[in-house]
Amino acid sequence: RSPRGSEEVLARLPIPARLLQQAVNQPGETVQVPQELLTVSPESVCGDLLSGAGIRNAMWLSAFSEFWQLLLDVAHLLLFLCLALAPWRLLQCVYFACRPSQVWRGTLARQLSSLLLVKEAMLKIYRRELEPLLNAAAKDPPFRTSEKLREVAAKLLGRLPMPGKNGEMGL
C-alpha cells in the first residue's frame, strides 16, 4: 500500500532504455509500454536472472564507496596532523596562494640555483680530493684500511658545503 492508501503492484519488467529515456525527456506525459513486454517473462528477454544479484552488487558498490570515503578521511586527518606539527607551512601556503604565480616560480628558481651551486661545489671537492684518495686506496693495500678511509671521509664531510650556509636556501 502507498502512503495515500491506494494499492500498488510491484512488477519485474524488462523495459528498454529508450522507453525510460522517453519518460525522462517528457515529464508528466504517459509513456506507452508495448503489450508484448507486459506478457513476456523477464527470463525470456534477459536470460536467467539471479535473485538479488542487483541488490548484492549495489551493496558492494556502496560498501566500496564508503571505504573510499573513509580512506580519504584518514588521508585528510594525516594532512591535518602534519599541518598541526608544522603550522608555518600553512602561512607559506596562504602567502603563495595569494601571490601571483611568478612569485612561486621565482622562489623555486632561487632554491634550484642554490642546490645546483651546492652540487657543483661537492663535485669539485670529489674530483679534487676524494677521487685521488680512492685511486690511491685501490692501488696501495696499506692505504686501504677502514680507519684511513674513515679519517679521509670525516675530513671531507667537514668541508662539504651544505644548503643553508652562506645565504643559500635548501628545499
Backbone as a printed PyTorch tensor [residue, N CA C, xyz], in Angstrom:
tensor([[[  0.8300,  -1.1880,   0.0000],
         [  0.0000,   0.0000,   0.0000],
         [  0.8740,   1.2500,   0.0000]],

        [[  0.4660,   2.2370,  -0.7070],
         [  1.1770,   3.5070,  -0.7470],
         [  0.7510,   4.3430,   0.4540]],

        [[  1.4670,   5.4390,   0.7540],
         [  1.0740,   6.2920,   1.8850],
         [ -0.3150,   6.9070,   1.7090]],

        [[ -0.7990,   7.0200,   0.4890],
         [ -2.1290,   7.5840,   0.2560],
         [ -3.2220,   6.5370,   0.4240]],

        [[ -2.8580,   5.2720,   0.6130],
         [ -3.8450,   4.2170,   0.8370],
         [ -4.1910,   3.4140,  -0.3900]],

        [[ -3.6900,   3.8020,  -1.5600],
         [ -4.0300,   3.0450,  -2.7640],
         [ -3.1100,   1.8410,  -2.8910]],

        [[ -3.6180,   0.8210,  -3.5560],
         [ -2.8240,  -0.3870,  -3.7480],
         [ -1.9440,  -0.2170,  -4.9780]],

        [[ -0.7040,  -0.7010,  -4.8640],
         [  0.2110,  -0.6490,  -5.9850],
         [  0.7880,  -2.0280,  -6.2070]],

        [[  1.1870,  -2.3000,  -7.4380],
         [  1.7280,  -3.6010,  -7.7960],
         [  3.2110,  -3.4170,  -8.1140]],

        [[  4.0440,  -4.2590,  -7.5210],
         [  5.4750,  -4.2420,  -7.8170],
         [  5.7310,  -5.3250,  -8.8570]],

        [[  6.2280,  -4.9460, -10.0110],
         [  6.4320,  -5.9020, -11.0950],
         [  7.8710,  -5.8260, -11.5610]],

        [[  8.3350,  -6.9360, -12.0850],
         [  9.6730,  -7.0030, -12.6620],
         [  9.5040,  -7.1300, -14.1610]],

        [[  9.7530,  -6.0050, -14.8580],
         [  9.5700,  -5.9700, -16.3030],
         [ 10.8670,  -5.5470, -16.9750]],

        [[ 11.2310,  -6.1960, -18.0670],
         [ 12.3830,  -5.7150, -18.8420],
         [ 11.9350,  -4.5540, -19.7340]],

        [[ 12.2270,  -3.3420, -19.3190],
         [ 11.8180,  -2.1620, -20.0860],
         [ 13.0320,  -1.6490, -20.8340]],

        [[ 12.9150,  -1.4550, -22.1420],
         [ 14.0510,  -0.9350, -22.9200],
         [ 14.4350,   0.4720, -22.4670]],

        [[ 15.7060,   0.8070, -22.6290],
         [ 16.2210,   2.1000, -22.1750],
         [ 15.5850,   3.2540, -22.9420]],

        [[ 15.1930,   3.0500, -24.2140],
         [ 14.5810,   4.1470, -24.9680],
         [ 13.2640,   4.5820, -24.3550]],

        [[ 12.5000,   3.6190, -23.7860],
         [ 11.2440,   3.9890, -23.1290],
         [ 11.5120,   4.7740, -21.8480]],

        [[ 12.5250,   4.3630, -21.1000],
         [ 12.8840,   5.0940, -19.8800],
         [ 13.3810,   6.4920, -20.2220]],

        [[ 14.1540,   6.6010, -21.3010],
         [ 14.6550,   7.9010, -21.7250],
         [ 13.5090,   8.7960, -22.1900]],

        [[ 12.5260,   8.2130, -22.8460],
         [ 11.3600,   8.9700, -23.2780],
         [ 10.5780,   9.4820, -22.0660]],

        [[ 10.4670,   8.6680, -21.0190],
         [  9.7610,   9.0920, -19.8130],
         [ 10.4970,  10.2290, -19.1110]],

        [[ 11.8240,  10.1990, -19.1400],
         [ 12.6100,  11.2690, -18.5130],
         [ 12.5050,  12.5510, -19.3280]],

        [[ 12.5420,  12.4440, -20.6520],
         [ 12.5050,  13.6260, -21.5170],
         [ 11.1310,  14.2840, -21.5720]],

        [[ 10.0710,  13.5300, -21.2670],
         [  8.7110,  14.0660, -21.3170],
         [  8.0410,  13.8960, -19.9560]],

        [[  8.4340,  14.6940, -18.9640],
         [  7.8340,  14.5340, -17.6400],
         [  6.3510,  14.9040, -17.6520]],

        [[  5.5810,  14.1280, -16.9270],
         [  4.1430,  14.3810, -16.8310],
         [  3.3270,  13.6960, -17.9030]],

        [[  3.9250,  13.2370, -18.9540],
         [  3.2040,  12.5540, -20.0310],
         [  3.2810,  11.0470, -19.8170]],

        [[  2.3140,  10.3610, -20.3350],
         [  2.2500,   8.9120, -20.2160],
         [  3.0790,   8.2800, -21.3280]],

        [[  3.8620,   7.2960, -20.9750],
         [  4.6590,   6.5570, -21.9550],
         [  4.0100,   5.1920, -22.1210]],

        [[  3.6960,   4.8420, -23.3440],
         [  3.0420,   3.5730, -23.6210],
         [  4.0760,   2.4560, -23.7140]],

        [[  3.8710,   1.4130, -22.9130],
         [  4.7290,   0.2290, -22.9450],
         [  4.0360,  -0.7900, -23.8360]],

        [[  4.7590,  -1.3210, -24.8390],
         [  4.1320,  -2.3090, -25.7430],
         [  3.6220,  -3.5240, -24.9800]],

        [[  2.5280,  -4.0830, -25.4690],
         [  1.8710,  -5.2080, -24.8100],
         [  2.7740,  -6.4320, -24.7310]],

        [[  3.6230,  -6.6410, -25.7570],
         [  4.4910,  -7.8350, -25.7430],
         [  5.4870,  -7.8040, -24.5890]],

        [[  5.8770,  -6.6070, -24.1260],
         [  6.7690,  -6.5260, -22.9700],
         [  6.0450,  -6.8590, -21.6750]],

        [[  4.7300,  -6.6430, -21.6520],
         [  3.9640,  -6.9270, -20.4380],
         [  3.6410,  -8.4020, -20.2870]],

        [[  3.5810,  -9.1500, -21.3820],
         [  3.1950, -10.5590, -21.3030],
         [  4.3910, -11.4900, -21.2540]],

        [[  5.5380, -11.0470, -21.7260],
         [  6.7240, -11.9050, -21.7750],
         [  7.3680, -11.9310, -20.3900]],

        [[  7.8550, -13.0780, -19.9900],
         [  8.5420, -13.1610, -18.6980],
         [  9.9400, -12.5410, -18.8280]],

        [[ 10.4410, -11.9500, -17.7690],
         [ 11.7590, -11.3180, -17.8400],
         [ 12.8810, -12.2960, -18.1830]],

        [[ 12.7410, -13.5540, -17.7660],
         [ 13.7890, -14.5330, -18.0320],
         [ 13.9450, -14.7850, -19.5250]],

        [[ 12.8560, -14.7000, -20.2730],
         [ 12.9520, -14.9530, -21.7110],
         [ 13.6240, -13.7850, -22.4410]],

        [[ 13.5290, -12.5790, -21.8860],
         [ 14.1570, -11.4180, -22.5160],
         [ 15.6040, -11.2640, -22.0490]],

        [[ 15.8480, -11.3730, -20.7390],
         [ 17.1610, -11.0970, -20.1560],
         [ 17.9850, -12.3480, -19.9060]],

        [[ 17.4370, -13.5210, -20.0650],
         [ 18.1570, -14.7280, -19.7030],
         [ 17.8980, -15.0490, -18.2410]],

        [[ 18.6210, -16.0000, -17.6920],
         [ 18.4220, -16.3700, -16.2890],
         [ 18.7800, -15.2060, -15.3810]],

        [[ 17.8640, -14.8780, -14.4970],
         [ 18.0970, -13.7910, -13.5460],
         [ 18.4290, -14.3850, -12.1880]],

        [[ 19.4870, -13.9070, -11.5930],
         [ 19.8280, -14.3400, -10.2440],
         [ 19.0150, -13.5040,  -9.2760]],

        [[ 18.3620, -14.1450,  -8.3620],
         [ 17.5490, -13.3740,  -7.4260],
         [ 18.4640, -12.5820,  -6.5000]],

        [[ 18.2370, -11.3010,  -6.4310],
         [ 19.0060, -10.4410,  -5.5280],
         [ 20.3710, -10.0380,  -6.0410]],

        [[ 20.7210, -10.4040,  -7.2710],
         [ 22.0600, -10.0740,  -7.7790],
         [ 22.2500,  -8.5720,  -7.8810]],

        [[ 21.2440,  -7.8440,  -8.3230],
         [ 21.3640,  -6.3980,  -8.4340],
         [ 21.5150,  -5.7370,  -7.0770]],

        [[ 20.7780,  -6.2300,  -6.1110],
         [ 20.8740,  -5.6690,  -4.7600],
         [ 22.2390,  -5.9600,  -4.1650]],

        [[ 22.7280,  -7.1730,  -4.3680],
         [ 24.0400,  -7.5570,  -3.8400],
         [ 25.1330,  -6.6790,  -4.4370]],

        [[ 25.0970,  -6.4660,  -5.7660],
         [ 26.1020,  -5.6210,  -6.4130],
         [ 26.0070,  -4.1850,  -5.9200]],

        [[ 24.7930,  -3.6960,  -5.7490],
         [ 24.6140,  -2.3300,  -5.2460],
         [ 25.1670,  -2.1900,  -3.8300]],

        [[ 24.9820,  -3.1970,  -3.0180],
         [ 25.5120,  -3.1400,  -1.6500],
         [ 27.0380,  -3.1270,  -1.6570]],

        [[ 27.6570,  -3.9430,  -2.5360],
         [ 29.1140,  -3.9390,  -2.6180],
         [ 29.6320,  -2.5950,  -3.1070]],

        [[ 28.9580,  -2.0270,  -4.1150],
         [ 29.3640,  -0.7130,  -4.6020],
         [ 29.2470,   0.3420,  -3.5070]],

        [[ 28.1830,   0.2540,  -2.7460],
         [ 28.0050,   1.1940,  -1.6390],
         [ 29.0960,   0.9990,  -0.5900]],

        [[ 29.4230,  -0.2450,  -0.2780],
         [ 30.4650,  -0.5260,   0.7190],
         [ 31.8220,  -0.0080,   0.2340]],

        [[ 32.1360,  -0.2170,  -1.0400],
         [ 33.4150,   0.2580,  -1.5650],
         [ 33.4850,   1.7810,  -1.6150]],

        [[ 32.3730,   2.4230,  -1.9650],
         [ 32.3980,   3.8910,  -1.9840],
         [ 32.5500,   4.4420,  -0.5680]],

        [[ 31.9310,   3.8180,   0.4090],
         [ 32.1080,   4.2590,   1.8000],
         [ 33.5360,   4.0030,   2.2790]],

        [[ 34.1300,   2.8850,   1.8550],
         [ 35.5170,   2.5950,   2.2170],
         [ 36.4480,   3.6410,   1.6010]],

        [[ 36.1790,   4.0350,   0.3560],
         [ 36.9800,   5.0710,  -0.3040],
         [ 36.8690,   6.3900,   0.4620]],

        [[ 35.6720,   6.7340,   0.8860],
         [ 35.4880,   7.9650,   1.6590],
         [ 36.2280,   7.8790,   2.9950]],

        [[ 36.2400,   6.6940,   3.5990],
         [ 36.9850,   6.5070,   4.8480],
         [ 38.4810,   6.7070,   4.6190]],

        [[ 39.0100,   6.1730,   3.5210],
         [ 40.4290,   6.3650,   3.2020],
         [ 40.7460,   7.8420,   2.9700]],

        [[ 39.8570,   8.5520,   2.2870],
         [ 40.0560,   9.9900,   2.0890],
         [ 40.0400,  10.7370,   3.4160]],

        [[ 39.1470,  10.3430,   4.3180],
         [ 39.0950,  10.9870,   5.6360],
         [ 40.3880,  10.7450,   6.4170]],

        [[ 40.9280,   9.5370,   6.3360],
         [ 42.1870,   9.2310,   7.0300],
         [ 43.3270,  10.0500,   6.4240]],

        [[ 43.3480,  10.1680,   5.0940],
         [ 44.3900,  10.9810,   4.4450],
         [ 44.2780,  12.4440,   4.8710]],

        [[ 43.0560,  12.9500,   4.9350],
         [ 42.8780,  14.3340,   5.3800],
         [ 43.2980,  14.5040,   6.8370]],

        [[ 43.0350,  13.5090,   7.6700],
         [ 43.4560,  13.5800,   9.0690],
         [ 44.9810,  13.6210,   9.1680]],

        [[ 45.6670,  12.7900,   8.3750],
         [ 47.1270,  12.8030,   8.3850],
         [ 47.6750,  14.1430,   7.9010]],

        [[ 47.0620,  14.7040,   6.8680],
         [ 47.4970,  16.0220,   6.3970],
         [ 47.2640,  17.0920,   7.4590]],

        [[ 46.1500,  16.9990,   8.1780],
         [ 45.8800,  17.9560,   9.2430],
         [ 46.9060,  17.8220,  10.3650]],

        [[ 47.2750,  16.5850,  10.7100],
         [ 48.2850,  16.3880,  11.7530],
         [ 49.6310,  16.9570,  11.3240]],

        [[ 49.9800,  16.7820,  10.0550],
         [ 51.2250,  17.3800,   9.5590],
         [ 51.1570,  18.8980,   9.6500]],

        [[ 50.0070,  19.4500,   9.3520],
         [ 49.8400,  20.8930,   9.4500],
         [ 49.9140,  21.3500,  10.9060]],

        [[ 49.3800,  20.5450,  11.8160],
         [ 49.4270,  20.9070,  13.2350],
         [ 50.8630,  20.8610,  13.7580]],

        [[ 51.6870,  19.9600,  13.2160],
         [ 53.0740,  19.8640,  13.6630],
         [ 53.9550,  20.9410,  13.0500]],

        [[ 53.5790,  21.4360,  11.8670],
         [ 54.3690,  22.4790,  11.2000],
         [ 53.4270,  23.5690,  10.6980]],

        [[ 52.9050,  24.4170,  11.5970],
         [ 51.9060,  25.4060,  11.1670],
         [ 52.4700,  26.4980,  10.2610]],

        [[ 53.7710,  26.7270,  10.2840],
         [ 54.3340,  27.7640,   9.4220],
         [ 54.1740,  27.4170,   7.9500]],

        [[ 54.0180,  26.1330,   7.6480],
         [ 53.7960,  25.7330,   6.2600],
         [ 52.4570,  26.2740,   5.7500]],

        [[ 51.4480,  26.3620,   6.6550],
         [ 50.1690,  26.9240,   6.2620],
         [ 50.3300,  28.3870,   5.8760]],

        [[ 51.1210,  29.1120,   6.6470],
         [ 51.3300,  30.5180,   6.3330],
         [ 52.0180,  30.6790,   4.9790]],

        [[ 53.0020,  29.8210,   4.7050],
         [ 53.6590,  29.8610,   3.3950],
         [ 52.6770,  29.5110,   2.2830]],

        [[ 51.8340,  28.5330,   2.5330],
         [ 50.8490,  28.1160,   1.5360],
         [ 49.8830,  29.2610,   1.2400]],

        [[ 49.3910,  29.9230,   2.2800],
         [ 48.4700,  31.0450,   2.0830],
         [ 49.1900,  32.1820,   1.3560]],

        [[ 50.4410,  32.4410,   1.7380],
         [ 51.2120,  33.5030,   1.0900],
         [ 51.3350,  33.2450,  -0.4110]],

        [[ 51.7460,  32.0210,  -0.7810],
         [ 51.9550,  31.7180,  -2.1910],
         [ 50.6290,  31.5640,  -2.9380]],

        [[ 49.5560,  31.2050,  -2.2470],
         [ 48.2450,  31.0920,  -2.9050],
         [ 47.7040,  32.4720,  -3.2590]],

        [[ 48.0180,  33.4680,  -2.4450],
         [ 47.5120,  34.8250,  -2.6850],
         [ 48.4050,  35.6330,  -3.6230]],

        [[ 49.6180,  35.2250,  -3.8120],
         [ 50.5430,  35.9610,  -4.6650],
         [ 50.4200,  35.4950,  -6.1180]],

        [[ 50.8940,  36.2850,  -7.0610],
         [ 50.9110,  35.8250,  -8.4620],
         [ 51.8150,  34.6050,  -8.6190]],

        [[ 51.5760,  33.8480,  -9.6630],
         [ 52.3350,  32.6030,  -9.8500],
         [ 53.8170,  32.8730, -10.0980]],

        [[ 54.1830,  34.0710, -10.5460],
         [ 55.5920,  34.3860, -10.7920],
         [ 56.3840,  34.3800,  -9.4870]],

        [[ 55.7410,  34.7130,  -8.3630],
         [ 56.4420,  34.7120,  -7.0750],
         [ 56.8610,  33.2920,  -6.7210]],

        [[ 55.9440,  32.3410,  -6.9140],
         [ 56.2650,  30.9400,  -6.6120],
         [ 57.3580,  30.4280,  -7.5480]],

        [[ 57.2630,  30.7830,  -8.8200],
         [ 58.2950,  30.3390,  -9.7730],
         [ 59.6540,  30.9410,  -9.4240]],

        [[ 59.6680,  32.1960,  -9.0000],
         [ 60.9270,  32.8280,  -8.5990],
         [ 61.5280,  32.1630,  -7.3820]],

        [[ 60.6930,  31.8090,  -6.4090],
         [ 61.1770,  31.1220,  -5.2120],
         [ 61.7650,  29.7630,  -5.5810]],

        [[ 61.0620,  29.0220,  -6.4280],
         [ 61.5840,  27.7180,  -6.8560],
         [ 62.8850,  27.8610,  -7.6290]],

        [[ 62.9820,  28.8920,  -8.4590],
         [ 64.2130,  29.1040,  -9.2300],
         [ 65.3860,  29.4240,  -8.3070]],

        [[ 65.1540,  30.2480,  -7.2710],
         [ 66.2360,  30.5450,  -6.3100],
         [ 66.6800,  29.2810,  -5.5790]],

        [[ 65.7280,  28.4740,  -5.1390],
         [ 66.0840,  27.2420,  -4.4380],
         [ 66.8220,  26.2790,  -5.3530]],

        [[ 66.3740,  26.1720,  -6.5860],
         [ 67.0380,  25.2810,  -7.5410],
         [ 68.4530,  25.7450,  -7.8330]],

        [[ 68.6510,  27.0440,  -8.0000],
         [ 70.0010,  27.5390,  -8.2900],
         [ 70.9280,  27.3290,  -7.0950]],

        [[ 70.4190,  27.4980,  -5.8590],
         [ 71.2830,  27.2650,  -4.6980],
         [ 71.6590,  25.7900,  -4.5820]],

        [[ 70.7130,  24.9040,  -4.8910],
         [ 71.0410,  23.4770,  -4.8410],
         [ 72.0310,  23.0930,  -5.9360]],

        [[ 71.9010,  23.7110,  -7.0980],
         [ 72.8620,  23.4360,  -8.1720],
         [ 74.2610,  23.9210,  -7.8010]],

        [[ 74.3520,  25.0760,  -7.1260],
         [ 75.6590,  25.5690,  -6.6820],
         [ 76.2850,  24.6130,  -5.6600]],

        [[ 75.4640,  24.1090,  -4.7510],
         [ 75.9730,  23.1600,  -3.7520],
         [ 76.4420,  21.8780,  -4.4320]],

        [[ 75.6650,  21.3950,  -5.4000],
         [ 76.0600,  20.1740,  -6.1140],
         [ 77.3720,  20.3800,  -6.8550]],

        [[ 77.5170,  21.5270,  -7.4800],
         [ 78.7490,  21.8200,  -8.2130],
         [ 79.9520,  21.8710,  -7.2660]],

        [[ 79.7810,  22.4870,  -6.0910],
         [ 80.8760,  22.5480,  -5.1190],
         [ 81.2390,  21.1600,  -4.6100]],

        [[ 80.2320,  20.3210,  -4.3940],
         [ 80.5090,  18.9560,  -3.9260],
         [ 81.2560,  18.1500,  -4.9880]],

        [[ 80.8780,  18.3240,  -6.2460],
         [ 81.5820,  17.6180,  -7.3180],
         [ 83.0310,  18.0770,  -7.4300]],

        [[ 83.2820,  19.3820,  -7.2420],
         [ 84.6680,  19.8750,  -7.2770],
         [ 85.4940,  19.2490,  -6.1650]],

        [[ 84.9290,  19.1830,  -4.9600],
         [ 85.6550,  18.5670,  -3.8390],
         [ 85.9210,  17.1000,  -4.1320]],

        [[ 84.9290,  16.4090,  -4.6880],
         [ 85.1200,  14.9960,  -5.0170],
         [ 86.2470,  14.8230,  -6.0290]],

        [[ 86.2180,  15.6140,  -7.0890],
         [ 87.2350,  15.4620,  -8.1350],
         [ 88.6240,  15.8520,  -7.6470]],

        [[ 88.6840,  16.8870,  -6.8130],
         [ 89.9770,  17.3840,  -6.3660],
         [ 90.6090,  16.5080,  -5.2780]],

        [[ 89.8020,  15.9980,  -4.3490],
         [ 90.3880,  15.3470,  -3.1760],
         [ 90.0100,  13.8830,  -3.0200]],

        [[ 88.7350,  13.5740,  -3.1580],
         [ 88.3190,  12.2050,  -2.8640],
         [ 88.7040,  11.2360,  -3.9750]],

        [[ 88.6010,  11.6460,  -5.2070],
         [ 88.9400,  10.7620,  -6.3120],
         [ 90.3990,  10.3120,  -6.2660]],

        [[ 91.3770,  11.2190,  -6.0580],
         [ 92.7630,  10.7380,  -5.9490],
         [ 92.9830,   9.8060,  -4.7500]],

        [[ 92.3120,  10.0890,  -3.6230],
         [ 92.4640,   9.2050,  -2.4570],
         [ 91.8930,   7.8260,  -2.7280]],

        [[ 90.7650,   7.7640,  -3.4120],
         [ 90.1860,   6.4610,  -3.7330],
         [ 91.0620,   5.7040,  -4.7320]],

        [[ 91.6510,   6.4000,  -5.6820],
         [ 92.5790,   5.7480,  -6.6120],
         [ 93.8010,   5.2150,  -5.8770]],

        [[ 94.3220,   6.0100,  -4.9340],
         [ 95.4770,   5.5620,  -4.1520],
         [ 95.1100,   4.3580,  -3.2930]],

        [[ 93.9160,   4.3650,  -2.7210],
         [ 93.4790,   3.2380,  -1.8910],
         [ 93.3120,   1.9840,  -2.7340]],

        [[ 92.8830,   2.1350,  -3.9690],
         [ 92.7110,   0.9570,  -4.8210],
         [ 94.0540,   0.3750,  -5.2360]],

        [[ 95.1000,   1.2120,  -5.3700],
         [ 96.3970,   0.7390,  -5.8290],
         [ 97.3260,   0.3260,  -4.6940]],

        [[ 97.1890,   0.9390,  -3.5310],
         [ 98.1140,   0.7100,  -2.4160],
         [ 97.3820,  -0.0040,  -1.2760]],

        [[ 97.6940,  -1.3080,  -1.0050],
         [ 96.9930,  -2.0510,   0.0470],
         [ 97.1300,  -1.4430,   1.4500]],

        [[ 98.2530,  -0.8880,   1.8950],
         [ 98.2940,  -0.3260,   3.2430],
         [ 97.3740,   0.9070,   3.3840]],

        [[ 97.0640,   1.5340,   2.2850],
         [ 96.2220,   2.7250,   2.3260],
         [ 94.7330,   2.3610,   2.3760]],

        [[ 94.4070,   1.0540,   2.2010],
         [ 93.0280,   0.5940,   2.1130],
         [ 92.3960,   0.2740,   3.4540]],

        [[ 92.9990,   0.5970,   4.5370],
         [ 92.4340,   0.2420,   5.8370],
         [ 91.1730,   1.0550,   6.0930]],

        [[ 90.2550,   0.4720,   6.8660],
         [ 88.9860,   1.1470,   7.1290],
         [ 89.1970,   2.3970,   7.9860]],

        [[ 90.2080,   2.3780,   8.8870],
         [ 90.4770,   3.5620,   9.7070],
         [ 90.9160,   4.7420,   8.8460]],

        [[ 91.7850,   4.4580,   7.8660],
         [ 92.2860,   5.5160,   6.9950],
         [ 91.1540,   6.0980,   6.1500]],

        [[ 90.2880,   5.2170,   5.6350],
         [ 89.1630,   5.6900,   4.8270],
         [ 88.1680,   6.4890,   5.6680]],

        [[ 87.9210,   6.0690,   6.9290],
         [ 87.0400,   6.8340,   7.8290],
         [ 87.6180,   8.2070,   8.1240]],

        [[ 88.9210,   8.2460,   8.3030],
         [ 89.5850,   9.5270,   8.5840],
         [ 89.4360,  10.4760,   7.3920]],

        [[ 89.6500,   9.9600,   6.2030],
         [ 89.5140,  10.7810,   4.9910],
         [ 88.0540,  11.2410,   4.8310]],

        [[ 87.1050,  10.3460,   5.0600],
         [ 85.6920,  10.6930,   4.9060],
         [ 85.2730,  11.7570,   5.9210]],

        [[ 85.7430,  11.6390,   7.1680],
         [ 85.3960,  12.6330,   8.1900],
         [ 85.9750,  14.0000,   7.8310]],

        [[ 87.1910,  14.0050,   7.2990],
         [ 87.8180,  15.2640,   6.9150],
         [ 87.0500,  15.9300,   5.7740]],

        [[ 86.6040,  15.1250,   4.8000],
         [ 85.8670,  15.6820,   3.6720],
         [ 84.4580,  16.1260,   4.0560]],

        [[ 83.8050,  15.3940,   4.9520],
         [ 82.4560,  15.7710,   5.3760],
         [ 82.4520,  17.1070,   6.0960]],

        [[ 83.4900,  17.4030,   6.8050],
         [ 83.5780,  18.6830,   7.4940],
         [ 83.7150,  19.8500,   6.5370]],

        [[ 84.1670,  19.5880,   5.3330],
         [ 84.3980,  20.6690,   4.3790],
         [ 83.3340,  20.7570,   3.2970]],

        [[ 82.3490,  19.8370,   3.3120],
         [ 81.3140,  19.8690,   2.2770],
         [ 80.3820,  21.0460,   2.4990]],

        [[ 80.0410,  21.7520,   1.4570],
         [ 79.0640,  22.8370,   1.6010],
         [ 77.6680,  22.2670,   1.7660]],

        [[ 76.9120,  22.8080,   2.6950],
         [ 75.5590,  22.3510,   2.9440],
         [ 74.5770,  23.4550,   2.5810]],

        [[ 73.3890,  23.0940,   2.0840],
         [ 72.3950,  24.1240,   1.8060],
         [ 72.0500,  24.8720,   3.0840]],

        [[ 71.9010,  26.1560,   2.9870],
         [ 71.5840,  26.9690,   4.1650],
         [ 72.7600,  27.7880,   4.6200]],

        [[ 73.9860,  27.3480,   4.3350],
         [ 75.1710,  28.1150,   4.6850],
         [ 75.4040,  29.1840,   3.6320]],

        [[ 75.9900,  30.2490,   3.9980],
         [ 76.3590,  31.3440,   3.0820],
         [ 75.1420,  31.9180,   2.3480]],

        [[ 73.9910,  31.9450,   3.0020],
         [ 72.8030,  32.5510,   2.4120],
         [ 72.1180,  31.7060,   1.3710]],

        [[ 72.5330,  30.4610,   1.1790],
         [ 71.8650,  29.6000,   0.2070],
         [ 70.6630,  28.9470,   0.8730]],

        [[ 69.6260,  28.7790,   0.1010],
         [ 68.4040,  28.1770,   0.6370],
         [ 68.3250,  26.7210,   0.2160]],

        [[ 67.8350,  25.8710,   1.0980],
         [ 67.5520,  24.4950,   0.7720],
         [ 66.0670,  24.3040,   0.5900]],

        [[ 65.6760,  23.1860,   0.0480],
         [ 64.2490,  22.9320,  -0.1610],
         [ 63.5530,  22.6210,   1.1190]]])
